[in-house]
Amino acid sequence: MAGGLLSYGPSQTEAYRAAGIYVSKIFKGTHPGDLPVDVSSKFELAVNLKTANGLGIELPLSLLMRVSEAIE
């Protein structure tokens, strides 16, 4: 996150792991059309504190307690 204030979305680590599982199943002979569509169950919230300070924004403590990653 370069210069952005907030980022919220599915976990990239979780997405890569799921992609590996899909590839493994395809290599073992499963037809790609037969694979179910997975929806991510893990989401991450990242906050760029340097950008917040630069904009003069004071983020509430309740938000900061929920972040997965705080960039200083």
Secondary structure, 3 states (H helix, E strand, C coil): CCCCCEEEEECHHHHHHHHHHHHHHHHCCCCHHHCCCCCCCCEEEEEEHHHHHHHCCCCCHHHHCCCCEEEC
